[in-house]
Amino acid sequence: MSIISSTSHTASSTTTLSQRLGAAIGASILGACLVYFAGFSHIEAVHNAAHDTRHSAAFPCH
């Protein structure tokens, strides 16, 4: 029989609003770049890998 114990962490987060906002904006830009790379790529392997996802999201690829 095992005993599961949980420990409460009371340390406060030291990230500021500007740091979180910068991380969110950076992640959004990276995501948009990946989506547009896959959407407009003429590389057949990338096209085939993202083909069904593009059509399900109504993203034109042809």
PDB file of N, H, CA, C and O in Angstrom:
ATOM      1  N   MET A   1       0.848  -1.155   0.000  1.00  0.00           N
ATOM      2  CA  MET A   1       0.000   0.000   0.000  1.00  0.00           C
ATOM      3  C   MET A   1       0.902   1.229   0.000  1.00  0.00           C
ATOM      4  O   MET A   1       1.881   1.288   0.745  1.00  0.00           O
ATOM      5  N   SER A   2       0.574   2.198  -0.829  1.00  0.00           N
ATOM      6  H   SER A   2      -0.221   2.149  -1.434  1.00  0.00           H
ATOM      7  CA  SER A   2       1.379   3.417  -0.879  1.00  0.00           C
ATOM      8  C   SER A   2       0.570   4.587  -0.349  1.00  0.00           C
ATOM      9  O   SER A   2      -0.656   4.635  -0.457  1.00  0.00           O
ATOM     10  N   ILE A   3       1.288   5.503   0.213  1.00  0.00           N
ATOM     11  H   ILE A   3       2.283   5.464   0.300  1.00  0.00           H
ATOM     12  CA  ILE A   3       0.667   6.706   0.765  1.00  0.00           C
ATOM     13  C   ILE A   3       1.062   7.878  -0.126  1.00  0.00           C
ATOM     14  O   ILE A   3       2.243   8.117  -0.375  1.00  0.00           O
ATOM     15  N   ILE A   4       0.069   8.594  -0.595  1.00  0.00           N
ATOM     16  H   ILE A   4      -0.891   8.400  -0.393  1.00  0.00           H
ATOM     17  CA  ILE A   4       0.312   9.749  -1.445  1.00  0.00           C
ATOM     18  C   ILE A   4       0.134  10.994  -0.595  1.00  0.00           C
ATOM     19  O   ILE A   4      -0.917  11.202   0.012  1.00  0.00           O
ATOM     20  N   SER A   5       1.146  11.800  -0.558  1.00  0.00           N
ATOM     21  H   SER A   5       2.000  11.631  -1.050  1.00  0.00           H
ATOM     22  CA  SER A   5       1.039  13.044   0.198  1.00  0.00           C
ATOM     23  C   SER A   5       1.268  14.210  -0.740  1.00  0.00           C
ATOM     24  O   SER A   5       2.052  14.124  -1.685  1.00  0.00           O
ATOM     25  N   SER A   6       0.589  15.277  -0.471  1.00  0.00           N
ATOM     26  H   SER A   6      -0.048  15.348   0.298  1.00  0.00           H
ATOM     27  CA  SER A   6       0.770  16.474  -1.288  1.00  0.00           C
ATOM     28  C   SER A   6       1.384  17.568  -0.432  1.00  0.00           C
ATOM     29  O   SER A   6       1.075  17.711   0.751  1.00  0.00           O
ATOM     30  N   THR A   7       2.245  18.319  -1.050  1.00  0.00           N
ATOM     31  H   THR A   7       2.496  18.203  -2.011  1.00  0.00           H
ATOM     32  CA  THR A   7       2.906  19.405  -0.352  1.00  0.00           C
ATOM     33  C   THR A   7       2.411  20.712  -0.928  1.00  0.00           C
ATOM     34  O   THR A   7       2.371  20.885  -2.146  1.00  0.00           O
ATOM     35  N   SER A   8       2.044  21.607  -0.080  1.00  0.00           N
ATOM     36  H   SER A   8       2.076  21.466   0.909  1.00  0.00           H
ATOM     37  CA  SER A   8       1.563  22.897  -0.532  1.00  0.00           C
ATOM     38  C   SER A   8       2.752  23.829  -0.717  1.00  0.00           C
ATOM     39  O   SER A   8       3.549  24.033   0.199  1.00  0.00           O
ATOM     40  N   HIS A   9       2.854  24.385  -1.905  1.00  0.00           N
ATOM     41  H   HIS A   9       2.206  24.219  -2.649  1.00  0.00           H
ATOM     42  CA  HIS A   9       3.917  25.338  -2.198  1.00  0.00           C
ATOM     43  C   HIS A   9       3.347  26.744  -2.035  1.00  0.00           C
ATOM     44  O   HIS A   9       2.368  27.108  -2.686  1.00  0.00           O
ATOM     45  N   THR A  10       3.960  27.513  -1.177  1.00  0.00           N
ATOM     46  H   THR A  10       4.755  27.217  -0.649  1.00  0.00           H
ATOM     47  CA  THR A  10       3.464  28.860  -0.933  1.00  0.00           C
ATOM     48  C   THR A  10       4.375  29.922  -1.521  1.00  0.00           C
ATOM     49  O   THR A  10       4.170  31.109  -1.268  1.00  0.00           O
ATOM     50  N   ALA A  11       5.373  29.530  -2.296  1.00  0.00           N
ATOM     51  H   ALA A  11       5.540  28.566  -2.502  1.00  0.00           H
ATOM     52  CA  ALA A  11       6.267  30.511  -2.902  1.00  0.00           C
ATOM     53  C   ALA A  11       5.504  31.287  -3.968  1.00  0.00           C
ATOM     54  O   ALA A  11       4.804  30.702  -4.794  1.00  0.00           O
ATOM     55  N   SER A  12       5.643  32.587  -3.941  1.00  0.00           N
ATOM     56  H   SER A  12       6.211  33.062  -3.270  1.00  0.00           H
ATOM     57  CA  SER A  12       4.919  33.412  -4.900  1.00  0.00           C
ATOM     58  C   SER A  12       5.678  33.470  -6.217  1.00  0.00           C
ATOM     59  O   SER A  12       6.904  33.360  -6.255  1.00  0.00           O
ATOM     60  N   SER A  13       4.941  33.641  -7.270  1.00  0.00           N
ATOM     61  H   SER A  13       3.945  33.731  -7.240  1.00  0.00           H
ATOM     62  CA  SER A  13       5.532  33.721  -8.594  1.00  0.00           C
ATOM     63  C   SER A  13       6.210  35.075  -8.763  1.00  0.00           C
ATOM     64  O   SER A  13       5.666  36.107  -8.372  1.00  0.00           O
ATOM     65  N   THR A  14       7.398  35.059  -9.348  1.00  0.00           N
ATOM     66  H   THR A  14       7.840  34.220  -9.666  1.00  0.00           H
ATOM     67  CA  THR A  14       8.137  36.306  -9.509  1.00  0.00           C
ATOM     68  C   THR A  14       8.084  36.836 -10.930  1.00  0.00           C
ATOM     69  O   THR A  14       8.778  37.801 -11.251  1.00  0.00           O
ATOM     70  N   THR A  15       7.267  36.221 -11.797  1.00  0.00           N
ATOM     71  H   THR A  15       6.704  35.438 -11.536  1.00  0.00           H
ATOM     72  CA  THR A  15       7.156  36.725 -13.160  1.00  0.00           C
ATOM     73  C   THR A  15       6.245  37.940 -13.169  1.00  0.00           C
ATOM     74  O   THR A  15       5.206  37.967 -12.510  1.00  0.00           O
ATOM     75  N   THR A  16       6.653  38.927 -13.918  1.00  0.00           N
ATOM     76  H   THR A  16       7.497  38.905 -14.453  1.00  0.00           H
ATOM     77  CA  THR A  16       5.865  40.145 -14.003  1.00  0.00           C
ATOM     78  C   THR A  16       4.884  40.048 -15.166  1.00  0.00           C
ATOM     79  O   THR A  16       4.968  39.148 -16.002  1.00  0.00           O
ATOM     80  N   LEU A  17       3.976  40.976 -15.197  1.00  0.00           N
ATOM     81  H   LEU A  17       3.909  41.707 -14.518  1.00  0.00           H
ATOM     82  CA  LEU A  17       2.989  41.005 -16.271  1.00  0.00           C
ATOM     83  C   LEU A  17       3.674  41.194 -17.624  1.00  0.00           C
ATOM     84  O   LEU A  17       3.275  40.570 -18.607  1.00  0.00           O
ATOM     85  N   SER A  18       4.681  42.033 -17.686  1.00  0.00           N
ATOM     86  H   SER A  18       5.005  42.540 -16.887  1.00  0.00           H
ATOM     87  CA  SER A  18       5.365  42.259 -18.960  1.00  0.00           C
ATOM     88  C   SER A  18       6.103  41.005 -19.427  1.00  0.00           C
ATOM     89  O   SER A  18       6.187  40.764 -20.631  1.00  0.00           O
ATOM     90  N   GLN A  19       6.639  40.201 -18.506  1.00  0.00           N
ATOM     91  H   GLN A  19       6.570  40.397 -17.528  1.00  0.00           H
ATOM     92  CA  GLN A  19       7.294  38.958 -18.886  1.00  0.00           C
ATOM     93  C   GLN A  19       6.280  37.954 -19.428  1.00  0.00           C
ATOM     94  O   GLN A  19       6.535  37.289 -20.432  1.00  0.00           O
ATOM     95  N   ARG A  20       5.148  37.848 -18.774  1.00  0.00           N
ATOM     96  H   ARG A  20       4.940  38.388 -17.959  1.00  0.00           H
ATOM     97  CA  ARG A  20       4.108  36.933 -19.254  1.00  0.00           C
ATOM     98  C   ARG A  20       3.550  37.388 -20.589  1.00  0.00           C
ATOM     99  O   ARG A  20       3.281  36.564 -21.464  1.00  0.00           O
ATOM    100  N   LEU A  21       3.373  38.695 -20.754  1.00  0.00           N
ATOM    101  H   LEU A  21       3.591  39.364 -20.044  1.00  0.00           H
ATOM    102  CA  LEU A  21       2.870  39.229 -22.013  1.00  0.00           C
ATOM    103  C   LEU A  21       3.880  38.988 -23.128  1.00  0.00           C
ATOM    104  O   LEU A  21       3.493  38.633 -24.242  1.00  0.00           O
ATOM    105  N   GLY A  22       5.155  39.172 -22.850  1.00  0.00           N
ATOM    106  H   GLY A  22       5.470  39.460 -21.945  1.00  0.00           H
ATOM    107  CA  GLY A  22       6.193  38.911 -23.844  1.00  0.00           C
ATOM    108  C   GLY A  22       6.225  37.454 -24.252  1.00  0.00           C
ATOM    109  O   GLY A  22       6.382  37.143 -25.433  1.00  0.00           O
ATOM    110  N   ALA A  23       6.078  36.555 -23.289  1.00  0.00           N
ATOM    111  H   ALA A  23       5.950  36.808 -22.330  1.00  0.00           H
ATOM    112  CA  ALA A  23       6.051  35.127 -23.598  1.00  0.00           C
ATOM    113  C   ALA A  23       4.826  34.770 -24.436  1.00  0.00           C
ATOM    114  O   ALA A  23       4.924  33.965 -25.362  1.00  0.00           O
ATOM    115  N   ALA A  24       3.686  35.356 -24.122  1.00  0.00           N
ATOM    116  H   ALA A  24       3.606  36.010 -23.370  1.00  0.00           H
ATOM    117  CA  ALA A  24       2.466  35.083 -24.883  1.00  0.00           C
ATOM    118  C   ALA A  24       2.574  35.601 -26.315  1.00  0.00           C
ATOM    119  O   ALA A  24       2.148  34.931 -27.255  1.00  0.00           O
ATOM    120  N   ILE A  25       3.137  36.782 -26.477  1.00  0.00           N
ATOM    121  H   ILE A  25       3.483  37.327 -25.713  1.00  0.00           H
ATOM    122  CA  ILE A  25       3.297  37.346 -27.816  1.00  0.00           C
ATOM    123  C   ILE A  25       4.304  36.517 -28.616  1.00  0.00           C
ATOM    124  O   ILE A  25       4.086  36.244 -29.797  1.00  0.00           O
ATOM    125  N   GLY A  26       5.395  36.120 -27.983  1.00  0.00           N
ATOM    126  H   GLY A  26       5.573  36.341 -27.024  1.00  0.00           H
ATOM    127  CA  GLY A  26       6.388  35.283 -28.659  1.00  0.00           C
ATOM    128  C   GLY A  26       5.814  33.948 -29.093  1.00  0.00           C
ATOM    129  O   GLY A  26       6.081  33.483 -30.202  1.00  0.00           O
ATOM    130  N   ALA A  27       5.029  33.329 -28.227  1.00  0.00           N
ATOM    131  H   ALA A  27       4.812  33.707 -27.326  1.00  0.00           H
ATOM    132  CA  ALA A  27       4.405  32.051 -28.573  1.00  0.00           C
ATOM    133  C   ALA A  27       3.400  32.219 -29.701  1.00  0.00           C
ATOM    134  O   ALA A  27       3.288  31.348 -30.564  1.00  0.00           O
ATOM    135  N   SER A  28       2.672  33.320 -29.706  1.00  0.00           N
ATOM    136  H   SER A  28       2.763  34.027 -29.004  1.00  0.00           H
ATOM    137  CA  SER A  28       1.707  33.577 -30.773  1.00  0.00           C
ATOM    138  C   SER A  28       2.398  33.778 -32.112  1.00  0.00           C
ATOM    139  O   SER A  28       1.938  33.270 -33.134  1.00  0.00           O
ATOM    140  N   ILE A  29       3.505  34.520 -32.109  1.00  0.00           N
ATOM    141  H   ILE A  29       3.879  34.932 -31.279  1.00  0.00           H
ATOM    142  CA  ILE A  29       4.245  34.742 -33.348  1.00  0.00           C
ATOM    143  C   ILE A  29       4.828  33.433 -33.864  1.00  0.00           C
ATOM    144  O   ILE A  29       4.756  33.150 -35.060  1.00  0.00           O
ATOM    145  N   LEU A  30       5.401  32.640 -32.978  1.00  0.00           N
ATOM    146  H   LEU A  30       5.459  32.869 -32.007  1.00  0.00           H
ATOM    147  CA  LEU A  30       5.943  31.343 -33.381  1.00  0.00           C
ATOM    148  C   LEU A  30       4.848  30.445 -33.958  1.00  0.00           C
ATOM    149  O   LEU A  30       5.055  29.799 -34.985  1.00  0.00           O
ATOM    150  N   GLY A  31       3.700  30.400 -33.310  1.00  0.00           N
ATOM    151  H   GLY A  31       3.532  30.925 -32.476  1.00  0.00           H
ATOM    152  CA  GLY A  31       2.589  29.585 -33.796  1.00  0.00           C
ATOM    153  C   GLY A  31       2.093  30.042 -35.158  1.00  0.00           C
ATOM    154  O   GLY A  31       1.818  29.220 -36.031  1.00  0.00           O
ATOM    155  N   ALA A  32       1.979  31.356 -35.342  1.00  0.00           N
ATOM    156  H   ALA A  32       2.203  32.025 -34.633  1.00  0.00           H
ATOM    157  CA  ALA A  32       1.532  31.886 -36.630  1.00  0.00           C
ATOM    158  C   ALA A  32       2.539  31.546 -37.730  1.00  0.00           C
ATOM    159  O   ALA A  32       2.150  31.192 -38.843  1.00  0.00           O
ATOM    160  N   CYS A  33       3.826  31.654 -37.419  1.00  0.00           N
ATOM    161  H   CYS A  33       4.142  31.942 -36.515  1.00  0.00           H
ATOM    162  CA  CYS A  33       4.856  31.310 -38.407  1.00  0.00           C
ATOM    163  C   CYS A  33       4.760  29.837 -38.802  1.00  0.00           C
ATOM    164  O   CYS A  33       4.882  29.505 -39.981  1.00  0.00           O
ATOM    165  N   LEU A  34       4.546  28.960 -37.836  1.00  0.00           N
ATOM    166  H   LEU A  34       4.447  29.229 -36.878  1.00  0.00           H
ATOM    167  CA  LEU A  34       4.428  27.533 -38.142  1.00  0.00           C
ATOM    168  C   LEU A  34       3.193  27.232 -38.983  1.00  0.00           C
ATOM    169  O   LEU A  34       3.251  26.427 -39.912  1.00  0.00           O
ATOM    170  N   VAL A  35       2.081  27.875 -38.658  1.00  0.00           N
ATOM    171  H   VAL A  35       2.034  28.529 -37.903  1.00  0.00           H
ATOM    172  CA  VAL A  35       0.846  27.648 -39.416  1.00  0.00           C
ATOM    173  C   VAL A  35       1.008  28.128 -40.853  1.00  0.00           C
ATOM    174  O   VAL A  35       0.640  27.420 -41.790  1.00  0.00           O
ATOM    175  N   TYR A  36       1.558  29.328 -41.032  1.00  0.00           N
ATOM    176  H   TYR A  36       1.857  29.904 -40.271  1.00  0.00           H
ATOM    177  CA  TYR A  36       1.712  29.841 -42.384  1.00  0.00           C
ATOM    178  C   TYR A  36       2.788  29.103 -43.165  1.00  0.00           C
ATOM    179  O   TYR A  36       2.679  28.971 -44.384  1.00  0.00           O
ATOM    180  N   PHE A  37       3.824  28.619 -42.488  1.00  0.00           N
ATOM    181  H   PHE A  37       3.913  28.727 -41.498  1.00  0.00           H
ATOM    182  CA  PHE A  37       4.831  27.805 -43.177  1.00  0.00           C
ATOM    183  C   PHE A  37       4.190  26.533 -43.724  1.00  0.00           C
ATOM    184  O   PHE A  37       4.408  26.169 -44.879  1.00  0.00           O
ATOM    185  N   ALA A  38       3.403  25.865 -42.896  1.00  0.00           N
ATOM    186  H   ALA A  38       3.226  26.160 -41.957  1.00  0.00           H
ATOM    187  CA  ALA A  38       2.753  24.630 -43.344  1.00  0.00           C
ATOM    188  C   ALA A  38       1.680  24.924 -44.382  1.00  0.00           C
ATOM    189  O   ALA A  38       1.458  24.125 -45.292  1.00  0.00           O
ATOM    190  N   GLY A  39       1.019  26.059 -44.251  1.00  0.00           N
ATOM    191  H   GLY A  39       1.200  26.707 -43.512  1.00  0.00           H
ATOM    192  CA  GLY A  39      -0.072  26.384 -45.168  1.00  0.00           C
ATOM    193  C   GLY A  39       0.380  26.760 -46.562  1.00  0.00           C
ATOM    194  O   GLY A  39      -0.278  26.422 -47.546  1.00  0.00           O
ATOM    195  N   PHE A  40       1.501  27.459 -46.652  1.00  0.00           N
ATOM    196  H   PHE A  40       2.035  27.733 -45.852  1.00  0.00           H
ATOM    197  CA  PHE A  40       1.945  27.944 -47.955  1.00  0.00           C
ATOM    198  C   PHE A  40       3.204  27.245 -48.451  1.00  0.00           C
ATOM    199  O   PHE A  40       3.821  27.700 -49.413  1.00  0.00           O
ATOM    200  N   SER A  41       3.586  26.168 -47.823  1.00  0.00           N
ATOM    201  H   SER A  41       3.084  25.798 -47.041  1.00  0.00           H
ATOM    202  CA  SER A  41       4.796  25.456 -48.214  1.00  0.00           C
ATOM    203  C   SER A  41       4.579  24.691 -49.509  1.00  0.00           C
ATOM    204  O   SER A  41       3.524  24.097 -49.732  1.00  0.00           O
ATOM    205  N   HIS A  42       5.595  24.716 -50.355  1.00  0.00           N
ATOM    206  H   HIS A  42       6.453  25.198 -50.174  1.00  0.00           H
ATOM    207  CA  HIS A  42       5.550  23.936 -51.586  1.00  0.00           C
ATOM    208  C   HIS A  42       6.330  22.635 -51.432  1.00  0.00           C
ATOM    209  O   HIS A  42       6.465  21.877 -52.393  1.00  0.00           O
ATOM    210  N   ILE A  43       6.841  22.371 -50.238  1.00  0.00           N
ATOM    211  H   ILE A  43       6.731  22.986 -49.457  1.00  0.00           H
ATOM    212  CA  ILE A  43       7.534  21.122 -49.964  1.00  0.00           C
ATOM    213  C   ILE A  43       6.479  20.031 -49.818  1.00  0.00           C
ATOM    214  O   ILE A  43       5.591  20.143 -48.974  1.00  0.00           O
ATOM    215  N   GLU A  44       6.562  18.999 -50.614  1.00  0.00           N
ATOM    216  H   GLU A  44       7.284  18.908 -51.300  1.00  0.00           H
ATOM    217  CA  GLU A  44       5.514  17.975 -50.641  1.00  0.00           C
ATOM    218  C   GLU A  44       5.346  17.260 -49.307  1.00  0.00           C
ATOM    219  O   GLU A  44       4.221  16.940 -48.923  1.00  0.00           O
ATOM    220  N   ALA A  45       6.442  17.001 -48.591  1.00  0.00           N
ATOM    221  H   ALA A  45       7.356  17.261 -48.903  1.00  0.00           H
ATOM    222  CA  ALA A  45       6.333  16.304 -47.304  1.00  0.00           C
ATOM    223  C   ALA A  45       5.566  17.144 -46.284  1.00  0.00           C
ATOM    224  O   ALA A  45       4.757  16.617 -45.521  1.00  0.00           O
ATOM    225  N   VAL A  46       5.820  18.442 -46.276  1.00  0.00           N
ATOM    226  H   VAL A  46       6.477  18.870 -46.896  1.00  0.00           H
ATOM    227  CA  VAL A  46       5.100  19.330 -45.349  1.00  0.00           C
ATOM    228  C   VAL A  46       3.641  19.428 -45.770  1.00  0.00           C
ATOM    229  O   VAL A  46       2.739  19.408 -44.932  1.00  0.00           O
ATOM    230  N   HIS A  47       3.419  19.535 -47.071  1.00  0.00           N
ATOM    231  H   HIS A  47       4.151  19.551 -47.752  1.00  0.00           H
ATOM    232  CA  HIS A  47       2.052  19.619 -47.578  1.00  0.00           C
ATOM    233  C   HIS A  47       1.244  18.381 -47.198  1.00  0.00           C
ATOM    234  O   HIS A  47       0.118  18.495 -46.713  1.00  0.00           O
ATOM    235  N   ASN A  48       1.812  17.214 -47.416  1.00  0.00           N
ATOM    236  H   ASN A  48       2.727  17.121 -47.810  1.00  0.00           H
ATOM    237  CA  ASN A  48       1.095  15.975 -47.108  1.00  0.00           C
ATOM    238  C   ASN A  48       0.881  15.798 -45.612  1.00  0.00           C
ATOM    239  O   ASN A  48      -0.145  15.257 -45.200  1.00  0.00           O
ATOM    240  N   ALA A  49       1.820  16.238 -44.798  1.00  0.00           N
ATOM    241  H   ALA A  49       2.653  16.678 -45.133  1.00  0.00           H
ATOM    242  CA  ALA A  49       1.683  16.088 -43.346  1.00  0.00           C
ATOM    243  C   ALA A  49       0.558  16.960 -42.801  1.00  0.00           C
ATOM    244  O   ALA A  49      -0.112  16.581 -41.840  1.00  0.00           O
ATOM    245  N   ALA A  50       0.349  18.118 -43.406  1.00  0.00           N
ATOM    246  H   ALA A  50       0.893  18.425 -44.187  1.00  0.00           H
ATOM    247  CA  ALA A  50      -0.647  19.052 -42.869  1.00  0.00           C
ATOM    248  C   ALA A  50      -1.921  19.107 -43.703  1.00  0.00           C
ATOM    249  O   ALA A  50      -2.810  19.908 -43.415  1.00  0.00           O
ATOM    250  N   HIS A  51      -2.024  18.272 -44.728  1.00  0.00           N
ATOM    251  H   HIS A  51      -1.302  17.621 -44.962  1.00  0.00           H
ATOM    252  CA  HIS A  51      -3.123  18.376 -45.686  1.00  0.00           C
ATOM    253  C   HIS A  51      -4.504  18.230 -45.047  1.00  0.00           C
ATOM    254  O   HIS A  51      -5.355  19.101 -45.228  1.00  0.00           O
ATOM    255  N   ASP A  52      -4.737  17.169 -44.318  1.00  0.00           N
ATOM    256  H   ASP A  52      -4.045  16.462 -44.171  1.00  0.00           H
ATOM    257  CA  ASP A  52      -6.054  16.945 -43.732  1.00  0.00           C
ATOM    258  C   ASP A  52      -6.397  17.996 -42.689  1.00  0.00           C
ATOM    259  O   ASP A  52      -7.548  18.419 -42.585  1.00  0.00           O
ATOM    260  N   THR A  53      -5.405  18.418 -41.916  1.00  0.00           N
ATOM    261  H   THR A  53      -4.469  18.074 -42.000  1.00  0.00           H
ATOM    262  CA  THR A  53      -5.649  19.449 -40.901  1.00  0.00           C
ATOM    263  C   THR A  53      -6.020  20.764 -41.569  1.00  0.00           C
ATOM    264  O   THR A  53      -6.905  21.476 -41.092  1.00  0.00           O
ATOM    265  N   ARG A  54      -5.361  21.086 -42.651  1.00  0.00           N
ATOM    266  H   ARG A  54      -4.643  20.509 -43.039  1.00  0.00           H
ATOM    267  CA  ARG A  54      -5.678  22.331 -43.364  1.00  0.00           C
ATOM    268  C   ARG A  54      -7.105  22.318 -43.883  1.00  0.00           C
ATOM    269  O   ARG A  54      -7.829  23.302 -43.736  1.00  0.00           O
ATOM    270  N   HIS A  55      -7.512  21.218 -44.485  1.00  0.00           N
ATOM    271  H   HIS A  55      -6.924  20.418 -44.605  1.00  0.00           H
ATOM    272  CA  HIS A  55      -8.871  21.160 -45.009  1.00  0.00           C
ATOM    273  C   HIS A  55      -9.905  21.195 -43.887  1.00  0.00           C
ATOM    274  O   HIS A  55     -10.964  21.799 -44.057  1.00  0.00           O
ATOM    275  N   SER A  56      -9.634  20.578 -42.770  1.00  0.00           N
ATOM    276  H   SER A  56      -8.774  20.087 -42.632  1.00  0.00           H
ATOM    277  CA  SER A  56     -10.599  20.608 -41.664  1.00  0.00           C
ATOM    278  C   SER A  56     -10.707  21.990 -41.054  1.00  0.00           C
ATOM    279  O   SER A  56     -11.731  22.321 -40.456  1.00  0.00           O
ATOM    280  N   ALA A  57      -9.657  22.814 -41.193  1.00  0.00           N
ATOM    281  H   ALA A  57      -8.825  22.545 -41.679  1.00  0.00           H
ATOM    282  CA  ALA A  57      -9.680  24.174 -40.661  1.00  0.00           C
ATOM    283  C   ALA A  57     -10.079  25.194 -41.742  1.00  0.00           C
ATOM    284  O   ALA A  57     -10.005  26.400 -41.505  1.00  0.00           O
ATOM    285  N   ALA A  58     -10.501  24.721 -42.924  1.00  0.00           N
ATOM    286  H   ALA A  58     -10.561  23.742 -43.117  1.00  0.00           H
ATOM    287  CA  ALA A  58     -10.909  25.552 -44.049  1.00  0.00           C
ATOM    288  C   ALA A  58      -9.779  26.456 -44.510  1.00  0.00           C
ATOM    289  O   ALA A  58     -10.019  27.594 -44.915  1.00  0.00           O
ATOM    290  N   PHE A  59      -8.541  25.957 -44.450  1.00  0.00           N
ATOM    291  H   PHE A  59      -8.346  25.033 -44.121  1.00  0.00           H
ATOM    292  CA  PHE A  59      -7.365  26.701 -44.906  1.00  0.00           C
ATOM    293  C   PHE A  59      -7.060  26.247 -46.322  1.00  0.00           C
ATOM    294  O   PHE A  59      -6.817  25.060 -46.544  1.00  0.00           O
ATOM    295  N   PRO A  60      -7.065  27.165 -47.294  1.00  0.00           N
ATOM    296  CA  PRO A  60      -6.844  26.741 -48.674  1.00  0.00           C
ATOM    297  C   PRO A  60      -5.423  26.268 -48.910  1.00  0.00           C
ATOM    298  O   PRO A  60      -4.470  26.872 -48.416  1.00  0.00           O
ATOM    299  N   CYS A  61      -5.280  25.196 -49.658  1.00  0.00           N
ATOM    300  H   CYS A  61      -6.054  24.705 -50.059  1.00  0.00           H
ATOM    301  CA  CYS A  61      -3.936  24.695 -49.945  1.00  0.00           C
ATOM    302  C   CYS A  61      -3.768  24.358 -51.412  1.00  0.00           C
ATOM    303  O   CYS A  61      -2.673  23.969 -51.819  1.00  0.00           O
ATOM    304  N   HIS A  62      -4.796  24.489 -52.214  1.00  0.00           N
ATOM    305  H   HIS A  62      -5.685  24.805 -51.883  1.00  0.00           H
ATOM    306  CA  HIS A  62      -4.670  24.173 -53.639  1.00  0.00           C
ATOM    307  C   HIS A  62      -5.027  25.415 -54.429  1.00  0.00           C
ATOM    308  O   HIS A  62      -4.994  25.394 -55.660  1.00  0.00           O
TER     309      HIS A  62
END
